Structure formats: C-alpha cells, structure tokens
Amino acid sequence: MTDIGVIEQTAHEYIKKFVLTSEPLNPRWNCENYIFGKKPKWNYIDNCMVRALLMFDKPEYTRYAIDFMDSYIDSSGVIATMRASDYNLDNVCGGMNLIQLYRISGIRHYKLAYEKIYNEQLANQPRLKCGNFWHKAIYPQQLWLDGAYMALPFLALYGKINGNDSIVEDAVSQMLNIRRFMLDKKSGLYYHGYNESREMFWSDKKTGLSPEIWLRSDGWLCAGLADLYEITADDRIGEMLRELIHALCSCLTSENMLLQLPLRPDMKGNYPETSGTLLFAYGAMKGFRLGVSEKSSAECGFSALSAVTDKYIVHKNGIPILKNICLMGGLGGEQRRDGSAEYYLSERIVENEAKGIAPYLMAVYESMKSKP
C-alpha cells in the first residue's frame, strides 16, 4: 500500500505544477474543451477542480480560486456564459464554490451569483411528478445520478444559510427519491438514469430505468451523499450513504480498484476506472469521519486511493499523470447513447482530466482528515 506521505506529495505536485499553473480561461485539465474545441464557459468540470482546491484552505489556493471565478463572474454577480433557462444541474455545482468564497472573502458578487443560481434557475427548475429536478431542459422527465452531487448539496446549503428548512428538506427528499426509484436492491448500487415518462428509447418500459450501472454515476452519488449528510446530518441520508459504501466496497477488485462497469467483472473491455474509484474513496473516508460508516469502510477507501496512486499515476517532467479516466458518459442526446454496457465501454479514455484529478485531491484531503 502506498505510503500516505507519497500520496500527499503527489497531491502537492498536482496543485503546484498543474492546477495553479493553468490559465482560468484555458485550464489544462479540461480535456473536453481541447478535444471538442469548446470555448471557455461556466461548467462543472472546472468547478469541481476549484472545489477540491478550496478544501485545502491555503491562501495561495484561495487566491487562485478567486482569480478563476472572477474570470467568469462580473461585479453584479452575472455569469455571462451560464443560461438559467438551460436548467442544467451541472451548472449548479459551482454554487458551492461561490458560497465558500463569500464566506472566506466577503466579496459581494459571490453572494449575488449564488443567489442568482438559486432564484433564476433552481427555483424554476422543471420537476418530475415525484418532485425531483429534471437533469437538464434538454433531458425532460429524466433523473440522472450525477445531479445528486451537482445540485443537491448546494440546494441544502442554500436553504440552511437562509434558514429555510423546507429547502433543506427538498434536497433530502430528492435524494431519498433516488433510492426509491433507482436502487438495484440486489447489488446495492444505482442505475445511471430514470425516465419517469418511460418515453426515452433507453428506458425500461416498466421501471423507467436505464439498462446499466455505470461506476462514475455511483461515484457522484457517493460523494453527493457524503456532502449532503455533512450539511444536514439527516439519518436517512447517512443510512443511504452507508449502504452505498458497503455495496461499492464489495465490488473492489483484487487490486482495490472499481471497474467502469462494476457488476460486469468478466466482460471483455471492462477496465479499472480511476475517477469513479476516487469518488468512492472520498465518500467512504468522509463517511467514516462524519461517523456514518465503519473504519473498515474508510480503509477500503484509502486502499482505493492508494491503488490509484501506485498503479495509475505516472510522472513526466515532474508532473503527475492520472490515467484511466472515462472522459464522459450520458444517456440519449444527439449521440443516441443507449446506456448499454457496450456504450459505456466505448467512451473515450483520457488522462489528467479534472473529472479524475479533482476527486483525487478530494480523496487525499479526506485521507488527511480522517486518517483511517
């Protein structure tokens, strides 16, 4: 098992040599921008990186986060490259950073910006009949696990700091609905998507569920549950987190990794995927620190972090390179993604992408805090 000192040093190298040296409007970690020629805009990928950076609570890191955020937000709190009418839950992810930066700095436009995210988007977000947010306007009547991390902790924290218990309970209720509709009771894991109307070609006509369990979506859920429990201390969320941690622990391979398709270990082309493994590691160690799960679960999380560091990070010119990151995954859309096992194994695998690096930093932070 990799020594904790080596793990912390790797995180230090990432931050100093890769994160802080990236231009806010051209970050080195956003592979989607490079591969698809996207123009810089407000997005969850970059905000996940900033969120991980802020966890370490160092002045140098906070200054970088402020410079990064101020590249996208004007003095009145307007985020020019974000449209509330897209009703994209991914865009809500950065709201956590805005709340944190307002707490740290007292700079008013951060408060104005997170108020806009709630009042202009979430307060009007279309909902399923069960009460959960649509994942995006372009994905009507659809609930994706990703949103459990992207939007629900922000919703709960917004409600808490404004003294509105009904908003906090809304976030908890939406998370519990994920368990109600998307849990695979046999494995304890969750399906990636749920279509309430059953109209999507990928959804089961009886259950509304997508056909496969995809690791990173369960990783987002695990991390989102840990963050939501930290905000709410709701025992129902704690139980849901504990159950998911146990289920993911049981899927670890002999090298302490999780597979892109965790329930299909013998499928040709299946592979150890680092971003989902690291999101699990973060959730497992945080769950222990918060008193939700046992020390053995935290040890599983640390073993996964250690395995990633030892076997899936190499160094080139003094910079760590994290491998085996699934670039993206989704359902439907222009690509007609059918949610099959074959689809998830066909998605591009990249290295040093924020969807892997940010969870690595998050997991390292938790390893330092919880010390399993």
Legacy VTK file of the C-alpha trace (Angstrom):
# vtk DataFile Version 3.0
C-alpha trace
ASCII
DATASET POLYDATA
POINTS 372 float
0.000 0.000 0.000
1.303 3.433 -0.936
2.552 5.497 1.987
0.367 8.473 2.962
3.377 10.752 2.556
3.727 9.739 -1.089
0.027 10.345 -1.651
0.143 13.804 -0.090
3.257 14.678 -2.079
1.510 13.647 -5.304
-1.424 15.910 -4.478
1.007 18.750 -3.707
2.688 18.258 -7.094
-0.662 18.297 -8.874
-1.717 21.533 -7.257
1.591 23.367 -7.574
2.660 22.198 -11.025
-0.604 21.517 -12.838
-3.527 23.333 -11.247
-2.059 26.670 -10.173
-0.154 26.991 -13.455
-3.354 26.747 -15.549
-4.952 29.808 -17.093
-8.553 30.231 -15.852
-9.910 30.615 -19.396
-7.751 27.789 -20.731
-7.322 25.217 -17.939
-5.060 22.300 -18.725
-7.377 19.827 -17.039
-10.487 20.409 -19.182
-9.949 17.808 -21.887
-13.431 18.308 -23.316
-12.518 21.847 -24.324
-9.368 20.665 -26.082
-10.829 17.596 -27.766
-14.076 19.167 -28.954
-12.855 22.740 -29.466
-15.242 24.208 -26.911
-14.988 27.844 -25.905
-14.440 28.502 -22.171
-17.634 28.826 -20.177
-19.030 28.168 -16.719
-19.058 24.382 -16.267
-18.972 21.662 -13.643
-15.612 20.268 -14.741
-13.685 23.390 -13.788
-15.826 23.984 -10.722
-15.060 20.504 -9.412
-11.370 21.371 -9.591
-11.849 24.679 -7.780
-13.991 22.933 -5.167
-11.233 20.413 -4.491
-8.645 23.181 -4.270
-10.661 25.168 -1.728
-10.826 22.171 0.600
-7.160 22.616 1.493
-7.801 26.113 2.872
-4.499 27.703 1.884
-4.214 31.430 0.974
-2.396 30.707 -2.285
-5.113 28.292 -3.362
-7.866 30.713 -2.381
-6.271 33.490 -4.435
-6.204 31.214 -7.458
-9.852 30.250 -6.902
-10.822 33.934 -6.728
-8.932 34.716 -9.936
-10.578 31.732 -11.599
-14.113 32.654 -10.534
-13.652 36.309 -11.393
-12.837 35.285 -14.964
-16.484 34.187 -15.279
-18.426 36.455 -12.890
-18.887 40.221 -13.134
-19.279 42.691 -10.279
-23.075 42.279 -10.250
-22.875 38.501 -9.909
-23.767 37.732 -13.517
-22.201 34.612 -15.003
-22.286 35.559 -18.666
-21.656 32.072 -20.046
-24.379 30.401 -17.951
-28.033 30.450 -19.011
-30.520 29.709 -16.271
-33.066 28.677 -18.911
-30.901 25.674 -19.799
-31.936 24.268 -16.410
-28.680 22.346 -16.407
-27.984 20.848 -12.969
-24.295 20.539 -13.840
-24.071 24.341 -13.762
-25.265 24.400 -10.152
-22.104 22.607 -8.976
-20.158 25.888 -8.850
-22.647 27.355 -6.408
-20.829 25.576 -3.588
-17.642 27.433 -4.538
-19.475 30.743 -4.564
-20.830 30.181 -1.064
-17.383 29.168 0.172
-15.646 32.162 -1.413
-18.245 34.552 0.003
-17.654 33.086 3.465
-13.900 33.451 3.081
-13.679 36.843 1.381
-16.965 38.638 1.982
-16.850 39.741 -1.676
-20.447 40.593 -2.503
-20.619 39.432 -6.104
-20.146 35.813 -4.988
-23.311 36.080 -2.912
-25.126 37.767 -5.772
-24.028 34.967 -8.095
-25.155 32.086 -5.890
-28.444 33.849 -5.222
-28.957 34.043 -8.998
-28.228 30.324 -9.360
-30.989 29.571 -6.888
-33.539 32.241 -7.794
-33.091 32.250 -11.566
-32.540 28.522 -12.073
-33.344 26.153 -9.228
-36.464 27.985 -8.049
-37.886 27.474 -11.550
-36.243 24.131 -12.408
-38.722 21.749 -14.076
-39.530 18.757 -11.893
-40.676 15.204 -12.286
-44.026 14.338 -10.738
-42.159 12.737 -7.826
-40.630 16.155 -7.059
-37.086 15.713 -8.370
-35.424 18.168 -10.735
-35.085 17.348 -14.407
-31.388 16.851 -15.115
-31.457 19.439 -17.918
-34.067 21.155 -20.073
-32.890 19.016 -22.990
-33.471 15.862 -20.902
-37.141 16.201 -19.892
-38.637 13.897 -17.259
-35.179 12.458 -16.587
-33.335 11.938 -13.322
-29.569 11.208 -13.512
-27.375 10.244 -10.578
-24.899 12.998 -11.481
-27.311 15.620 -10.175
-27.052 14.184 -6.661
-23.600 15.741 -6.467
-24.053 18.693 -8.795
-27.158 20.269 -7.258
-28.479 18.712 -4.046
-25.685 19.728 -1.628
-25.919 23.306 -2.924
-29.706 23.270 -2.561
-29.433 22.079 1.045
-26.656 24.510 1.947
-28.552 27.400 0.368
-31.594 26.500 2.437
-29.526 26.173 5.600
-27.744 29.521 5.342
-31.072 31.211 4.599
-32.848 29.491 7.490
-35.325 27.785 5.173
-35.938 24.248 6.418
-38.304 23.435 3.554
-35.499 23.921 1.022
-33.219 21.655 3.039
-35.947 19.010 3.236
-36.484 19.358 -0.519
-32.864 18.353 -1.099
-33.179 15.400 1.286
-36.471 14.293 -0.274
-34.983 14.368 -3.759
-32.059 12.229 -2.606
-34.418 9.727 -0.982
-36.388 9.536 -4.231
-33.183 8.467 -5.953
-33.112 5.496 -3.592
-36.809 4.857 -4.172
-36.609 4.741 -7.953
-33.001 3.964 -8.953
-31.616 1.444 -6.448
-30.751 -2.058 -7.623
-31.716 -3.914 -4.457
-29.684 -6.974 -5.388
-26.316 -5.205 -5.644
-26.965 -2.086 -3.572
-25.760 0.056 -6.486
-27.785 2.516 -8.549
-28.740 2.755 -12.192
-27.444 5.821 -14.028
-30.753 7.223 -15.254
-34.500 7.176 -14.634
-37.136 8.388 -17.099
-40.415 8.997 -15.326
-42.454 9.113 -18.535
-40.854 5.911 -19.916
-40.722 7.629 -23.309
-36.956 7.574 -23.844
-35.612 4.790 -26.047
-33.076 3.845 -23.368
-35.566 3.492 -20.524
-37.187 0.268 -19.404
-40.917 0.480 -20.111
-41.778 -0.978 -16.709
-39.237 0.659 -14.373
-38.136 3.723 -16.364
-34.511 2.832 -15.611
-31.520 2.913 -17.913
-30.116 -0.575 -18.579
-26.723 -0.412 -16.874
-24.903 0.572 -13.700
-22.033 2.936 -14.522
-19.290 3.486 -11.972
-18.817 7.257 -12.082
-22.522 7.945 -11.685
-22.483 5.875 -8.489
-19.319 7.749 -7.534
-21.088 11.093 -7.932
-23.903 9.743 -5.779
-21.487 8.537 -3.084
-19.718 11.909 -2.928
-23.019 13.794 -3.055
-24.439 11.769 -0.170
-21.352 12.464 1.942
-21.582 16.195 1.254
-25.339 16.284 1.857
-25.009 14.431 5.153
-22.336 16.887 6.292
-24.819 19.727 5.706
-27.995 18.113 7.030
-26.890 15.388 9.496
-30.056 13.602 8.357
-30.016 9.959 9.469
-31.846 8.850 6.321
-29.049 10.276 4.177
-26.470 8.702 6.469
-28.090 5.297 6.069
-28.216 5.671 2.299
-24.528 6.617 2.233
-23.522 3.727 4.492
-25.388 1.226 2.315
-23.797 2.517 -0.887
-20.296 2.493 0.603
-20.763 -1.149 1.623
-22.030 -2.063 -1.838
-19.086 -0.388 -3.569
-16.594 -1.947 -1.141
-17.906 -5.358 -2.190
-17.142 -4.526 -5.839
-13.458 -3.715 -5.322
-11.117 -5.834 -7.413
-8.101 -7.690 -6.041
-6.035 -4.535 -6.688
-8.576 -2.379 -4.760
-9.992 -0.668 -7.850
-13.531 -0.312 -9.159
-14.403 -1.164 -12.745
-16.101 1.069 -15.309
-18.940 -1.465 -15.134
-18.649 -2.670 -11.524
-21.117 -5.544 -11.874
-19.531 -6.986 -15.026
-16.027 -8.040 -13.960
-15.713 -10.663 -16.704
-16.891 -8.518 -19.621
-14.320 -8.042 -22.357
-13.017 -4.475 -22.485
-14.079 -3.617 -18.921
-11.340 -1.743 -17.077
-10.380 -0.160 -13.727
-11.696 3.413 -13.935
-9.978 5.982 -11.744
-12.461 8.865 -11.440
-15.278 6.702 -10.074
-12.887 4.810 -7.820
-11.679 8.114 -6.353
-15.193 9.493 -5.814
-15.935 6.309 -3.866
-12.709 6.745 -1.866
-13.704 10.312 -0.971
-17.207 9.296 0.096
-16.011 6.271 2.078
-13.406 8.185 4.070
-15.676 11.171 4.615
-18.480 8.881 5.737
-16.181 7.468 8.422
-15.032 10.927 9.516
-18.652 12.027 9.897
-19.498 8.951 11.952
-21.716 7.315 9.330
-19.654 4.290 8.346
-17.167 1.952 9.984
-13.398 2.237 9.976
-13.239 -0.768 7.656
-15.111 1.225 5.004
-12.630 4.086 5.325
-9.821 1.573 4.978
-11.393 0.369 1.722
-11.500 3.968 0.544
-7.877 4.576 1.452
-6.837 1.318 -0.223
-8.540 2.521 -3.412
-6.785 5.900 -3.230
-3.503 4.101 -2.620
-4.083 1.771 -5.586
-4.748 4.689 -7.917
-1.606 6.468 -6.734
0.562 3.378 -7.054
-0.711 1.907 -10.317
-2.463 4.626 -12.320
-0.338 7.729 -11.771
2.978 8.154 -13.549
5.263 11.189 -13.503
6.570 13.044 -16.523
8.760 16.139 -16.192
7.836 16.315 -12.531
4.087 16.406 -13.224
1.796 13.536 -12.173
-0.296 11.982 -14.935
-3.507 10.222 -13.870
-4.651 7.537 -16.294
-7.816 5.535 -16.974
-10.308 8.411 -16.770
-13.541 7.942 -18.699
-13.980 11.280 -20.454
-17.769 11.398 -20.402
-20.922 9.353 -20.165
-24.587 10.108 -20.663
-27.936 8.983 -21.981
-29.735 9.924 -25.188
-28.823 13.220 -26.797
-27.577 13.715 -30.327
-25.276 10.719 -29.959
-28.253 8.431 -29.214
-26.458 6.989 -26.191
-28.388 3.872 -25.229
-26.917 3.265 -21.772
-25.794 -0.246 -22.652
-22.667 -1.893 -21.280
-21.151 -1.678 -24.749
-21.852 2.058 -24.864
-20.042 2.809 -21.588
-17.042 0.777 -22.713
-16.928 2.703 -25.993
-16.459 6.123 -24.403
-13.043 7.727 -24.737
-10.430 7.125 -22.027
-8.174 10.090 -21.232
-5.537 11.172 -18.733
-5.101 14.186 -16.434
-8.704 15.313 -16.762
-10.430 17.209 -13.975
-13.085 14.534 -13.516
-10.242 12.364 -12.234
-7.829 14.890 -10.724
-10.452 16.741 -8.649
-11.710 13.527 -6.973
-8.065 12.570 -6.379
-7.454 15.811 -4.492
-10.757 15.408 -2.652
-9.834 11.884 -1.586
-6.355 12.972 -0.493
-7.882 15.737 1.601
-10.199 13.228 3.287
-7.302 10.828 3.901
-5.545 13.640 5.743
-8.674 14.495 7.763
-9.951 11.038 8.620
-6.671 9.082 8.835
-8.255 5.616 8.542
LINES 1 373
372 0 1 2 3 4 5 6 7 8 9 10 11 12 13 14 15 16 17 18 19 20 21 22 23 24 25 26 27 28 29 30 31 32 33 34 35 36 37 38 39 40 41 42 43 44 45 46 47 48 49 50 51 52 53 54 55 56 57 58 59 60 61 62 63 64 65 66 67 68 69 70 71 72 73 74 75 76 77 78 79 80 81 82 83 84 85 86 87 88 89 90 91 92 93 94 95 96 97 98 99 100 101 102 103 104 105 106 107 108 109 110 111 112 113 114 115 116 117 118 119 120 121 122 123 124 125 126 127 128 129 130 131 132 133 134 135 136 137 138 139 140 141 142 143 144 145 146 147 148 149 150 151 152 153 154 155 156 157 158 159 160 161 162 163 164 165 166 167 168 169 170 171 172 173 174 175 176 177 178 179 180 181 182 183 184 185 186 187 188 189 190 191 192 193 194 195 196 197 198 199 200 201 202 203 204 205 206 207 208 209 210 211 212 213 214 215 216 217 218 219 220 221 222 223 224 225 226 227 228 229 230 231 232 233 234 235 236 237 238 239 240 241 242 243 244 245 246 247 248 249 250 251 252 253 254 255 256 257 258 259 260 261 262 263 264 265 266 267 268 269 270 271 272 273 274 275 276 277 278 279 280 281 282 283 284 285 286 287 288 289 290 291 292 293 294 295 296 297 298 299 300 301 302 303 304 305 306 307 308 309 310 311 312 313 314 315 316 317 318 319 320 321 322 323 324 325 326 327 328 329 330 331 332 333 334 335 336 337 338 339 340 341 342 343 344 345 346 347 348 349 350 351 352 353 354 355 356 357 358 359 360 361 362 363 364 365 366 367 368 369 370 371
